[in-house]
Amino acid sequence: MSADEGVDPSRVVADADVLAADLLVGGPAREALDCVRRHSWMDLVASDALLADARAVIGCLADDSLADDWSDRIADERFAVDHPAGDHPALASAYQGNAAHLLTFDEGLTSAGANLTVQPHMAVSIRTPDAFIRLFDAERLYESRHDGKSPGPDRDHRA
């Protein structure tokens, strides 16, 4: 498979740190994931391993009850993928889910060198949530993939 074969620009992966920040902090992480939640034609891609990592972070920073509630809800909302054990959960979720976007606060993944290393294997844009917010245009993406104008947000992102 070539690096860009099958990549779906409407699929987004959020690393465990972004998932936890979305729930616990808000800010750019929540704003970026709200871009996904607002549109029924977009998918948040995540493996069980990725959700387990995020659940552990949430449990450590908040409490296990909140982490369990979050885990139950997100498991139903995400586009589920599988990957081999030992793979980096966010990178593997992006690869297996053909996601075009990976959101993370991990400077090791967002560096130019990391992006260049990943590109021969998969066409994924690895960015921080604030960079995604600045560059992502849901309406333009919709119109490039569908006939007609974008209907705009069609889902309650807080439901």
DSSP file (Angstrom, degrees, kcal/mol; ACC not computed):
  #  RESIDUE AA STRUCTURE BP1 BP2  ACC     N-H-->O    O-->H-N    N-H-->O    O-->H-N    TCO  KAPPA ALPHA  PHI   PSI    X-CA   Y-CA   Z-CA
    1    1 A M              0   0    0      0, 0.0     2,-0.0     0, 0.0     5,-0.0   0.000 360.0 360.0 360.0 132.6    0.0    0.0    0.0
    2    2 A S    >   -     0   0    0      1,-0.1     3,-0.8   120,-0.0   121,-0.2  -0.306 360.0-101.6 -73.1 165.1    1.4    3.4   -0.9
    3    3 A A  T 3  S+     0   0    0      1,-0.2   120,-2.8   117,-0.2    -1,-0.1   0.778 120.3  33.8 -61.6 -28.0    1.6    6.1    1.8
    4    4 A D  T >  S+     0   0    0    118,-0.2     3,-1.3   116,-0.1     2,-0.3   0.424  84.8 122.8-110.3   3.2   -1.5    7.9    0.7
    5    5 A E  T <  S-     0   0    0     -3,-0.8   118,-0.1     1,-0.3    93,-0.0  -0.483  87.9  -1.3 -67.8 124.8   -3.7    5.0   -0.6
    6    6 A G  T 3  S+     0   0    0     -2,-0.3    -1,-0.3     1,-0.2     2,-0.2   0.475  87.0 155.0  79.7   1.7   -7.0    4.8    1.2
    7    7 A V    <   -     0   0    0     -3,-1.3    -1,-0.2     1,-0.1    92,-0.2  -0.441  31.1-152.4 -67.2 133.9   -6.3    7.8    3.4
    8    8 A D  E >   -a   99   0A   0     90,-3.6     3,-2.0    -2,-0.2    92,-1.2  -0.921   8.7-159.1-111.8 110.0   -9.6    9.4    4.5
    9    9 A P  E 3  S+     0   0A   0      0, 0.0    -1,-0.1     0, 0.0    90,-0.1   0.580  90.9  64.2 -66.7  -7.1   -9.3   13.1    5.3
   10   10 A S  E 3  S+     0   0A   0    131,-0.1    33,-2.6    32,-0.1     2,-0.5   0.347  86.7  88.7 -95.2   6.9  -12.5   12.9    7.4
   11   11 A R  E <   - b   0  43A   0     -3,-2.0    90,-1.3    87,-0.2    89,-1.3  -0.910  56.1-176.4-109.4 132.2  -10.9   10.6    9.9
   12   12 A V  E     -ab 101  44A   0     31,-2.7    33,-3.1    -2,-0.5     2,-0.4  -0.970  12.8-157.9-129.1 137.6   -9.0   12.0   12.9
   13   13 A V  E     -ab 102  45A   0     88,-2.5    90,-3.2    -2,-0.4     2,-0.5  -0.953   6.6-160.1-111.6 135.8   -7.0   10.2   15.6
   14   14 A A  E     -a  103   0A   0     31,-0.5    90,-0.2    -2,-0.4     5,-0.0  -0.978  19.6-129.0-114.3 125.0   -6.4   12.0   19.0
   15   15 A D    >>  -     0   0    0     88,-3.2     4,-2.4    -2,-0.5     3,-0.6  -0.177  33.8 -97.4 -64.0 164.9   -3.5   10.7   21.1
   16   16 A A  H 3> S+     0   0    0      1,-0.3     4,-2.4     2,-0.2     5,-0.2   0.846 124.2  55.5 -56.0 -37.5   -4.2    9.8   24.7
   17   17 A D  H 3> S+     0   0    0      1,-0.2     4,-2.1     2,-0.2    -1,-0.3   0.873 109.9  45.6 -65.6 -36.2   -2.9   13.2   25.9
   18   18 A V  H <> S+     0   0    0     -3,-0.6     4,-2.6    85,-0.3    -2,-0.2   0.894 111.5  51.8 -73.0 -40.9   -5.4   15.0   23.6
   19   19 A L  H  X S+     0   0    0     -4,-2.4     4,-1.6     2,-0.2    -2,-0.2   0.922 113.0  45.3 -60.6 -43.6   -8.3   12.8   24.6
   20   20 A A  H  X S+     0   0    0     -4,-2.4     4,-3.0    -5,-0.2     5,-0.3   0.915 113.1  49.7 -66.6 -42.8   -7.5   13.4   28.3
   21   21 A A  H  X>S+     0   0    0     -4,-2.1     5,-3.0     1,-0.2     4,-2.4   0.873 105.4  58.6 -64.8 -36.5   -7.1   17.2   27.8
   22   22 A D  H  <5S+     0   0    0     -4,-2.6    -1,-0.2     3,-0.2    -2,-0.2   0.936 115.9  34.4 -55.8 -47.2  -10.4   17.3   25.9
   23   23 A L  H  <5S+     0   0    0     -4,-1.6    -2,-0.2    -5,-0.2    -1,-0.2   0.920 130.3  29.7 -74.2 -45.5  -12.2   15.9   28.9
   24   24 A L  H  <5S+     0   0    0     -4,-3.0    -3,-0.2    -5,-0.1    -2,-0.2   0.746 132.4  17.8 -94.5 -26.3  -10.3   17.5   31.7
   25   25 A V  T  <5S-     0   0    0     -4,-2.4     2,-0.4    -5,-0.3    -3,-0.2   0.773  74.4-160.5-117.2 -42.8   -8.9   20.8   30.5
   26   26 A G    >>< +     0   0    0     -5,-3.0     4,-0.9     1,-0.1     3,-0.8  -0.791  45.0 108.9  90.5-134.8  -10.8   22.0   27.4
   27   27 A G  H 3> S-     0   0    0     -2,-0.4     4,-2.5     1,-0.2     3,-0.2  -0.220  95.4 -12.8  62.0-147.8   -8.9   24.5   25.3
   28   28 A P  H 3> S+     0   0    0      0, 0.0     4,-2.7     0, 0.0    -1,-0.2   0.828 135.2  57.6 -58.4 -35.0   -7.4   23.5   21.9
   29   29 A A  H <> S+     0   0    0     -3,-0.8     4,-2.2     2,-0.2    -2,-0.2   0.945 111.8  41.0 -62.0 -47.1   -7.9   19.8   22.6
   30   30 A R  H  X S+     0   0    0     -4,-0.9     4,-2.4    -3,-0.2    -1,-0.2   0.913 114.7  51.7 -67.5 -41.7  -11.6   20.3   23.1
   31   31 A E  H  X S+     0   0    0     -4,-2.5     4,-1.1     2,-0.2    -2,-0.2   0.909 111.3  47.8 -62.2 -41.7  -11.9   22.7   20.2
   32   32 A A  H  X S+     0   0    0     -4,-2.7     4,-0.8     1,-0.2     3,-0.4   0.930 114.6  44.6 -65.1 -45.7  -10.2   20.4   17.8
   33   33 A L  H  X S+     0   0    0     -4,-2.2     4,-2.6     1,-0.2     3,-0.3   0.794 105.3  61.9 -73.0 -26.2  -12.3   17.4   18.8
   34   34 A D  H  X S+     0   0    0     -4,-2.4     4,-2.0     1,-0.2    -1,-0.2   0.840  95.6  62.5 -63.8 -31.1  -15.4   19.4   18.7
   35   35 A C  H  < S+     0   0    0     -4,-1.1     4,-0.3    -3,-0.4    -1,-0.2   0.888 109.8  40.1 -57.7 -38.3  -14.6   19.9   15.0
   36   36 A V  H >< S+     0   0    0     -4,-0.8     3,-1.4    -3,-0.3     6,-0.3   0.925 114.0  51.8 -75.5 -47.5  -15.0   16.2   14.6
   37   37 A R  H 3< S+     0   0    0     -4,-2.6    -2,-0.2     1,-0.3    -1,-0.2   0.765 100.9  62.9 -64.4 -26.0  -18.0   15.8   16.9
   38   38 A R  T 3< S+     0   0    0     -4,-2.0   116,-2.0    -5,-0.2   117,-1.3   0.659  98.6  61.7 -73.1 -15.5  -20.0   18.5   15.0
   39   39 A H    X   -     0   0    0     -3,-1.4     3,-1.7    -4,-0.3    -1,-0.1  -0.948  62.9-157.7-124.1 120.0  -20.1   16.6   11.7
   40   40 A S  T 3  S+     0   0    0     -2,-0.5    -1,-0.1     1,-0.3    -3,-0.0   0.706  95.2  61.6 -65.1 -19.8  -21.7   13.2   11.3
   41   41 A W  T 3  S+     0   0    0      2,-0.0     2,-0.3    -5,-0.0    -1,-0.3   0.381  93.0  80.5 -89.5   3.3  -19.5   12.6    8.2
   42   42 A M    <   -     0   0    0     -3,-1.7     2,-0.4    -6,-0.3   -31,-0.2  -0.831  66.0-152.0-109.7 151.3  -16.3   12.7   10.3
   43   43 A D  E     -b   11   0A   0    -33,-2.6   -31,-2.7    -2,-0.3     2,-0.7  -0.969  14.2-145.4-126.5 137.3  -14.9   10.0   12.5
   44   44 A L  E     -b   12   0A   0     -2,-0.4    35,-3.3    33,-0.4     2,-0.4  -0.912  29.8-153.1 -92.0 115.0  -12.7    9.9   15.6
   45   45 A V  E     +bc  13  79A   0    -33,-3.1   -31,-0.5    -2,-0.7     2,-0.3  -0.754  25.9 154.2 -95.3 133.5  -10.6    6.8   15.1
   46   46 A A  E     - c   0  80A   0     33,-2.0    35,-0.9    -2,-0.4     2,-0.1  -0.947  32.0-139.9-160.7 138.6   -9.2    4.9   18.1
   47   47 A S  E  >  - c   0  81A   0     -2,-0.3     4,-2.2    42,-0.3     5,-0.2  -0.456  36.7-107.5 -85.6 166.8   -8.1    1.4   19.0
   48   48 A D  H  > S+     0   0    0     33,-0.6     4,-2.4     1,-0.2     5,-0.2   0.882 121.8  55.4 -60.5 -38.0   -8.9   -0.2   22.4
   49   49 A A  H  > S+     0   0    0      2,-0.2     4,-2.1     1,-0.2    -1,-0.2   0.894 106.9  49.1 -64.1 -39.9   -5.2    0.3   23.3
   50   50 A L  H  > S+     0   0    0     39,-0.2     4,-2.2     2,-0.2    -1,-0.2   0.925 112.3  47.5 -65.4 -43.9   -5.4    4.0   22.6
   51   51 A L  H  X S+     0   0    0     -4,-2.2     4,-2.7     1,-0.2    -2,-0.2   0.871 109.9  53.7 -65.5 -35.4   -8.6    4.4   24.7
   52   52 A A  H  X S+     0   0    0     -4,-2.4     4,-2.1     2,-0.2    -1,-0.2   0.897 108.1  50.0 -65.1 -39.9   -7.0    2.3   27.5
   53   53 A D  H  X S+     0   0    0     -4,-2.1     4,-2.0     2,-0.2    -2,-0.2   0.939 113.5  45.2 -62.2 -46.0   -4.0    4.7   27.6
   54   54 A A  H  X S+     0   0    0     -4,-2.2     4,-2.7     1,-0.2    -2,-0.2   0.898 110.8  53.7 -65.1 -40.2   -6.3    7.7   27.7
   55   55 A R  H  X S+     0   0    0     -4,-2.7     4,-2.7     1,-0.2    -1,-0.2   0.897 108.0  50.9 -60.9 -40.2   -8.5    6.1   30.4
   56   56 A A  H  X S+     0   0    0     -4,-2.1     4,-2.0     2,-0.2    -1,-0.2   0.898 110.6  48.4 -64.6 -41.3   -5.3    5.5   32.5
   57   57 A V  H  X S+     0   0    0     -4,-2.0     4,-2.6     2,-0.2     5,-0.3   0.935 113.3  47.1 -63.9 -46.2   -4.3    9.2   32.2
   58   58 A I  H  X S+     0   0    0     -4,-2.7     4,-2.9     1,-0.2     5,-0.2   0.916 112.0  50.5 -62.5 -43.5   -7.8   10.4   33.1
   59   59 A G  H  < S+     0   0    0     -4,-2.7    -1,-0.2    -5,-0.2    -2,-0.2   0.866 113.2  46.5 -61.7 -36.7   -7.9    8.0   36.1
   60   60 A C  H  < S+     0   0    0     -4,-2.0    -2,-0.2    -5,-0.2    -1,-0.2   0.893 120.2  37.2 -72.1 -41.2   -4.5    9.2   37.3
   61   61 A L  H  < S+     0   0    0     -4,-2.6    -2,-0.2    -5,-0.2    -3,-0.2   0.770 137.4   6.5 -85.1 -27.0   -5.4   12.9   36.9
   62   62 A A  S  < S-     0   0    0     -4,-2.9     2,-0.3    -5,-0.3    -3,-0.2   0.431 107.9 -65.3-118.5-103.7   -9.0   12.8   38.0
   63   63 A D     >  -     0   0    0     -5,-0.2     4,-2.1     1,-0.1     5,-0.2  -0.980  34.1-108.3-153.9 163.9  -10.6    9.7   39.4
   64   64 A D  H  > S+     0   0    0     -2,-0.3     4,-2.7     1,-0.2     5,-0.2   0.818 113.4  58.4 -65.8 -32.4  -11.5    6.2   38.2
   65   65 A S  H  > S+     0   0    0      2,-0.2     4,-2.4     1,-0.2    -1,-0.2   0.946 109.9  42.9 -63.8 -47.8  -15.3    6.8   38.2
   66   66 A L  H  > S+     0   0    0      1,-0.2     4,-2.8     2,-0.2     5,-0.2   0.916 114.3  52.0 -62.5 -42.9  -14.9    9.7   35.7
   67   67 A A  H  X S+     0   0    0     -4,-2.1     4,-2.5     1,-0.2    -2,-0.2   0.894 110.4  48.0 -62.0 -40.9  -12.4    7.6   33.7
   68   68 A D  H  X S+     0   0    0     -4,-2.7     4,-2.4     2,-0.2    -1,-0.2   0.922 112.2  48.4 -66.4 -44.1  -14.8    4.7   33.5
   69   69 A D  H  X S+     0   0    0     -4,-2.4     4,-2.0     2,-0.2    -2,-0.2   0.930 113.9  47.1 -60.7 -45.7  -17.8    6.9   32.5
   70   70 A W  H  X S+     0   0    0     -4,-2.8     4,-3.0     1,-0.2     5,-0.3   0.928 111.1  52.0 -60.5 -45.8  -15.6    8.5   29.8
   71   71 A S  H  X S+     0   0    0     -4,-2.5     4,-1.8     1,-0.2    -1,-0.2   0.896 109.0  49.6 -60.2 -42.8  -14.4    5.2   28.6
   72   72 A D  H  X S+     0   0    0     -4,-2.4     4,-0.8     2,-0.2    -1,-0.2   0.908 115.3  43.9 -62.3 -42.2  -17.9    3.7   28.2
   73   73 A R  H >X S+     0   0    0     -4,-2.0     4,-1.0    -5,-0.2     3,-0.7   0.940 113.9  47.0 -71.0 -47.3  -19.1    6.8   26.3
   74   74 A I  H 3X S+     0   0    0     -4,-3.0     4,-2.0     1,-0.2     3,-0.2   0.825 102.9  64.1 -67.8 -30.7  -16.1    7.1   23.9
   75   75 A A  H 3< S+     0   0    0     -4,-1.8    -1,-0.2    -5,-0.3    -2,-0.2   0.846 107.1  43.7 -60.8 -32.9  -16.1    3.4   23.1
   76   76 A D  H << S+     0   0    0     -4,-0.8    -1,-0.2    -3,-0.7    -2,-0.2   0.734 115.9  47.8 -81.8 -24.0  -19.5    3.9   21.5
   77   77 A E  H  < S+     0   0    0     -4,-1.0   -33,-0.4    -3,-0.2    -2,-0.2   0.722  95.6  83.7 -91.4 -23.8  -18.6    7.1   19.7
   78   78 A R  S  < S-     0   0    0     -4,-2.0     2,-0.8   -35,-0.1   -33,-0.2  -0.336  81.4-115.0 -84.0 161.6  -15.3    6.2   18.1
   79   79 A F  E     -c   45   0A   0    -35,-3.3   -33,-2.0    -2,-0.1     2,-0.2  -0.878  45.2-136.9 -89.8 109.7  -14.5    4.4   14.8
   80   80 A A  E     +c   46   0A   0     -2,-0.8     2,-0.3   -35,-0.2   -33,-0.2  -0.458  28.6 173.9 -79.6 138.9  -12.8    1.3   16.2
   81   81 A V  E     -c   47   0A   0    -35,-0.9   -33,-0.6    -2,-0.2     2,-0.3  -0.952  20.0-138.7-135.4 157.9   -9.7   -0.3   14.8
   82   82 A D        +     0   0    0     -2,-0.3   -35,-0.0   -35,-0.2    14,-0.0  -0.834  22.3 172.5-111.5 154.3   -7.4   -3.1   15.8
   83   83 A H        -     0   0    0     -2,-0.3     3,-0.1     4,-0.1   -34,-0.1  -0.980  40.8 -77.7-154.0 161.6   -3.6   -3.1   15.6
   84   84 A P    >   -     0   0    0      0, 0.0     3,-1.6     0, 0.0     8,-0.1  -0.280  55.4 -99.6 -61.6 144.5   -0.8   -5.4   16.8
   85   85 A A  T 3  S+     0   0    0      1,-0.2     3,-0.1   -36,-0.0     0, 0.0  -0.340 108.4  33.4 -59.5 142.8    0.2   -5.3   20.4
   86   86 A G  T 3  S+     0   0    0      1,-0.4    -1,-0.2    -3,-0.1     2,-0.1   0.191  86.9 123.6  93.4 -16.6    3.2   -3.2   21.1
   87   87 A D  S <  S-     0   0    0     -3,-1.6    -1,-0.4     1,-0.1    -4,-0.1  -0.424  80.7 -92.2 -71.0 152.6    2.5   -0.6   18.3
   88   88 A H     >  -     0   0    0      1,-0.2     4,-3.2    -3,-0.1     5,-0.4  -0.554  40.5-137.7 -62.8 118.8    2.2    3.0   19.3
   89   89 A P  H  > S+     0   0    0      0, 0.0     4,-1.9     0, 0.0   -42,-0.3   0.846  96.5  41.9 -55.4 -41.0   -1.6    3.2   19.9
   90   90 A A  H  > S+     0   0    0      2,-0.2     4,-2.3     1,-0.2     5,-0.2   0.945 118.2  44.3 -74.0 -46.5   -2.1    6.6   18.1
   91   91 A L  H  > S+     0   0    0      1,-0.2     4,-2.4     2,-0.2    -1,-0.2   0.926 116.2  47.7 -61.8 -43.9    0.1    5.9   15.1
   92   92 A A  H  X S+     0   0    0     -4,-3.2     4,-3.0     2,-0.2     5,-0.3   0.875 110.1  52.4 -66.8 -36.9   -1.3    2.4   14.7
   93   93 A S  H  X S+     0   0    0     -4,-1.9     4,-2.1    -5,-0.4     6,-0.3   0.917 110.7  48.2 -63.3 -42.0   -4.8    3.7   15.0
   94   94 A A  H  <>S+     0   0    0     -4,-2.3     5,-2.0     2,-0.2     4,-0.4   0.922 115.2  45.0 -63.6 -43.5   -4.1    6.3   12.3
   95   95 A Y  H ><5S+     0   0    0     -4,-2.4     3,-1.1     1,-0.2    -2,-0.2   0.959 117.5  42.0 -65.6 -51.6   -2.5    3.6   10.1
   96   96 A Q  H 3<5S+     0   0    0     -4,-3.0    -1,-0.2     1,-0.2    -2,-0.2   0.802 119.1  45.6 -68.2 -28.7   -5.2    1.0   10.6
   97   97 A G  T 3<5S-     0   0    0     -4,-2.1    -1,-0.2    -5,-0.3    -2,-0.2   0.367 104.7-126.1 -95.7   4.9   -8.0    3.5   10.3
   98   98 A N  T < 5 +     0   0    0     -3,-1.1   -90,-3.6    -4,-0.4   -87,-0.2   0.850  47.7 173.9  53.7  36.5   -6.6    5.3    7.2
   99   99 A A  E   < -a    8   0A   0     -5,-2.0    -1,-0.2    -6,-0.3   -87,-0.2  -0.506  31.8-157.1 -78.2 142.8   -6.8    8.6    9.1
  100  100 A A  E    S+     0   0A   0    -89,-1.3    25,-2.9   -92,-1.2     2,-0.4   0.601  76.1  52.2 -90.6 -14.2   -5.4   11.7    7.6
  101  101 A H  E     -ad  12 125A   0    -90,-1.3   -88,-2.5   -93,-0.3     2,-0.4  -0.979  53.9-176.2-132.0 135.6   -4.9   13.5   10.9
  102  102 A L  E     -ad  13 126A   0     23,-2.8    25,-2.5    -2,-0.4     2,-0.5  -0.985  14.0-158.8-128.4 120.4   -3.3   12.6   14.2
  103  103 A L  E     +ad  14 127A   0    -90,-3.2   -88,-3.2    -2,-0.4     2,-0.3  -0.858  26.4 146.6-102.7 129.3   -3.5   15.1   17.0
  104  104 A T        -     0   0    0     23,-2.2    -2,-0.1    -2,-0.5   -88,-0.0  -0.991  49.5-145.6-155.6 156.5   -1.0   15.0   19.8
  105  105 A F        +     0   0    0     -2,-0.3     2,-0.7    23,-0.1    23,-0.1   0.414  67.7 118.0 -98.0  -3.5    0.9   17.1   22.3
  106  106 A D    >>  -     0   0    0      1,-0.2     4,-1.8     2,-0.1     3,-1.3  -0.530  52.4-160.6 -70.5 108.2    3.9   14.8   22.0
  107  107 A E  H 3> S+     0   0    0     -2,-0.7     4,-0.9     1,-0.3    -1,-0.2   0.762  89.1  64.5 -63.2 -24.9    6.7   16.9   20.6
  108  108 A G  H 34 S+     0   0    0      1,-0.2    -1,-0.3     2,-0.2     6,-0.1   0.804 109.5  38.6 -67.1 -28.6    8.5   13.7   19.5
  109  109 A L  H <4 S+     0   0    0     -3,-1.3    -2,-0.2     1,-0.1    -1,-0.2   0.771 114.9  51.5 -90.2 -29.5    5.7   13.0   17.1
  110  110 A T  H  < S+     0   0    0     -4,-1.8    -2,-0.2     4,-0.1    -3,-0.1   0.536  84.7 110.6 -87.6  -5.0    5.0   16.6   16.0
  111  111 A S  S  X S-     0   0    0     -4,-0.9     4,-2.3    -5,-0.2     5,-0.2  -0.282  79.9-117.6 -67.3 155.8    8.6   17.3   15.0
  112  112 A A  H  > S+     0   0    0      1,-0.2     4,-2.3     2,-0.2     5,-0.2   0.883 115.1  54.5 -59.9 -39.1    9.6   17.7   11.4
  113  113 A G  H  > S+     0   0    0      2,-0.2     4,-1.9     1,-0.2    -1,-0.2   0.899 108.0  47.7 -63.5 -42.0   11.9   14.7   11.7
  114  114 A A  H  > S+     0   0    0      2,-0.2     4,-2.1     1,-0.2    -1,-0.2   0.926 111.2  51.0 -65.5 -44.0    9.1   12.4   13.0
  115  115 A N  H  X S+     0   0    0     -4,-2.3     4,-2.0     1,-0.2    -2,-0.2   0.909 110.8  48.7 -59.8 -42.3    6.7   13.6   10.3
  116  116 A L  H  < S+     0   0    0     -4,-2.3    -1,-0.2     1,-0.2    -2,-0.2   0.861 110.2  52.1 -66.0 -35.2    9.3   12.8    7.6
  117  117 A T  H  < S+     0   0    0     -4,-1.9     4,-0.2     1,-0.2    -1,-0.2   0.872 113.5  43.5 -67.4 -37.4   10.0    9.4    9.1
  118  118 A V  H >X S+     0   0    0     -4,-2.1     3,-2.2     1,-0.2     4,-1.8   0.839  95.2  78.4 -77.5 -35.2    6.3    8.5    9.1
  119  119 A Q  T 3< S+     0   0    0     -4,-2.0    -1,-0.2     1,-0.3    -2,-0.1   0.788  87.0  56.1 -53.4 -38.5    5.4    9.8    5.6
  120  120 A P  T 34 S+     0   0    0      0, 0.0    -1,-0.3     0, 0.0  -117,-0.2   0.751 115.9  40.1 -65.3 -18.6    6.9    6.9    3.6
  121  121 A H  T <4 S-     0   0    0     -3,-2.2     2,-0.3     1,-0.4    -2,-0.2   0.757 130.5  -0.5 -99.9 -31.0    4.6    4.5    5.6
  122  122 A M     <  -     0   0    0     -4,-1.8     2,-1.4     2,-0.1    -1,-0.4  -0.970  62.4-122.4-160.7 145.8    1.4    6.5    5.8
  123  123 A A        +     0   0    0   -120,-2.8     2,-0.4    -2,-0.3    -4,-0.1  -0.696  56.7 142.7 -91.7  85.8    0.1    9.9    4.7
  124  124 A V        -     0   0    0     -2,-1.4     2,-0.7    -9,-0.2   -23,-0.2  -0.981  47.4-136.9-128.4 139.0   -0.9   11.3    8.0
  125  125 A S  E     -d  101   0A   0    -25,-2.9   -23,-2.8    -2,-0.4     2,-0.7  -0.858  19.4-159.1 -93.8 116.5   -0.6   14.9    9.2
  126  126 A I  E     +d  102   0A   0     -2,-0.7     2,-0.3   -25,-0.2   -23,-0.2  -0.875  28.7 150.3-102.2 115.9    0.7   14.9   12.8
  127  127 A R  E     -d  103   0A   0    -25,-2.5   -23,-2.2    -2,-0.7   -16,-0.1  -0.920  48.6-103.7-140.8 161.3   -0.2   18.2   14.5
  128  128 A T     >  -     0   0    0     -2,-0.3     4,-2.1   -25,-0.2     3,-0.2  -0.494  45.3-107.2 -74.9 158.6   -0.9   19.7   17.9
  129  129 A P  H  > S+     0   0    0      0, 0.0     4,-2.4     0, 0.0     5,-0.2   0.887 119.8  53.8 -57.2 -39.6   -4.6   20.5   18.4
  130  130 A D  H  > S+     0   0    0      1,-0.2     4,-1.9     2,-0.2     5,-0.1   0.883 108.5  49.1 -66.4 -35.7   -4.0   24.2   18.0
  131  131 A A  H  > S+     0   0    0     -3,-0.2     4,-1.8     2,-0.2    -1,-0.2   0.902 110.2  51.9 -66.5 -40.1   -2.3   23.7   14.7
  132  132 A F  H  X S+     0   0    0     -4,-2.1     4,-3.0     1,-0.2    -2,-0.2   0.931 108.2  51.2 -60.0 -45.8   -5.2   21.5   13.5
  133  133 A I  H  < S+     0   0    0     -4,-2.4    -1,-0.2     1,-0.2    -2,-0.2   0.908 110.7  48.7 -58.5 -43.9   -7.7   24.2   14.5
  134  134 A R  H  < S+     0   0    0     -4,-1.9    -1,-0.2     1,-0.2    -2,-0.2   0.844 123.3  30.6 -65.7 -33.4   -5.8   26.9   12.5
  135  135 A L  H  < S+     0   0    0     -4,-1.8     2,-0.3    -3,-0.1    -2,-0.2   0.718  94.3  94.5-102.6 -23.9   -5.6   24.7    9.4
  136  136 A F     <  -     0   0    0     -4,-3.0     2,-0.4    -5,-0.2    -4,-0.0  -0.542  44.6-176.1 -81.6 133.9   -8.6   22.5    9.3
  137  137 A D     >  -     0   0    0     -2,-0.3     4,-2.3     1,-0.1     5,-0.2  -0.876   5.3-173.9-129.7  97.3  -11.6   23.7    7.3
  138  138 A A  H  > S+     0   0    0     -2,-0.4     4,-2.8     1,-0.2     5,-0.2   0.878  84.5  52.7 -61.4 -40.7  -14.6   21.2    7.6
  139  139 A E  H  > S+     0   0    0      2,-0.2     4,-2.5     1,-0.2    -1,-0.2   0.931 110.6  46.4 -63.7 -45.2  -16.7   23.1    5.0
  140  140 A R  H  > S+     0   0    0      2,-0.2     4,-1.6     1,-0.2    -1,-0.2   0.904 113.3  50.0 -63.8 -41.0  -14.0   23.0    2.4
  141  141 A L  H  X S+     0   0    0     -4,-2.3     4,-0.9     2,-0.2     3,-0.2   0.939 110.7  49.6 -62.4 -46.3  -13.3   19.3    3.1
  142  142 A Y  H >X S+     0   0    0     -4,-2.8     4,-1.7     1,-0.2     3,-1.1   0.939 111.2  48.5 -57.3 -48.6  -17.0   18.5    2.8
  143  143 A E  H 3< S+     0   0    0     -4,-2.5    -1,-0.2     1,-0.3    -2,-0.2   0.769 107.6  55.7 -67.1 -25.9  -17.4   20.3   -0.5
  144  144 A S  H 3< S+     0   0    0     -4,-1.6    -1,-0.3    -3,-0.2    -2,-0.2   0.690 118.5  33.7 -76.9 -17.2  -14.3   18.6   -1.9
  145  145 A R  H << S+     0   0    0     -3,-1.1     2,-0.3    -4,-0.9    -2,-0.2   0.551 118.4  46.5-113.8 -12.5  -15.8   15.2   -1.2
  146  146 A H  S  < S-     0   0    0     -4,-1.7     2,-0.4     2,-0.2    -1,-0.1  -0.895  83.3-103.4-131.0 157.6  -19.6   15.7   -1.7
  147  147 A D  S    S+     0   0    0     -2,-0.3    -3,-0.1    -3,-0.1     2,-0.1  -0.652  85.5  11.8 -77.3 135.2  -21.8   17.3   -4.2
  148  148 A G  S    S-     0   0    0     -2,-0.4    -2,-0.2    -5,-0.2     2,-0.1  -0.219 100.8 -38.8  94.1 177.2  -23.2   20.6   -3.1
  149  149 A K        -     0   0    0      1,-0.1    -9,-0.1    -2,-0.1    -2,-0.0  -0.373  68.2 -91.4 -77.7 155.9  -22.4   23.0   -0.4
  150  150 A S        -     0   0    0      1,-0.1    -1,-0.1   -11,-0.1   -11,-0.1  -0.446  23.7-145.6 -64.7 135.0  -21.6   22.0    3.1
  151  151 A P        -     0   0    0      0, 0.0    -1,-0.1     0, 0.0   -12,-0.0   0.549  40.4-132.5 -77.1  -5.0  -24.6   21.7    5.4
  152  152 A G        -     0   0    0    -14,-0.1     0, 0.0   -13,-0.0     0, 0.0  -0.305  60.7  -7.7  79.0-172.4  -22.5   23.0    8.3
  153  153 A P        +     0   0    0      0, 0.0  -114,-0.2     0, 0.0  -115,-0.1  -0.285  58.9 177.5 -56.2 135.7  -22.5   21.2   11.6
  154  154 A D        +     0   0    0   -116,-2.0     2,-0.3     1,-0.1  -115,-0.2   0.171  57.7  60.4-126.7  15.8  -25.2   18.6   11.8
  155  155 A R  S    S-     0   0    0   -117,-1.3     2,-0.8     0, 0.0    -1,-0.1  -0.996  82.6-113.3-143.7 146.2  -24.6   17.1   15.2
  156  156 A D    >   -     0   0    0     -2,-0.3     3,-1.5     1,-0.2  -117,-0.0  -0.721  24.7-157.2 -78.1 112.4  -24.6   18.5   18.8
  157  157 A H  T 3  S+     0   0    0     -2,-0.8    -1,-0.2     1,-0.3  -119,-0.1   0.570  90.4  48.8 -71.1  -8.1  -21.0   18.2   19.8
  158  158 A R  T 3         0   0    0      1,-0.1    -1,-0.3  -121,-0.1    -2,-0.0   0.327 360.0 360.0-110.6   5.5  -21.9   18.2   23.5
  159  159 A A    <         0   0    0     -3,-1.5    -1,-0.1     0, 0.0    -2,-0.1   0.491 360.0 360.0 -71.7 360.0  -24.6   15.5   23.3
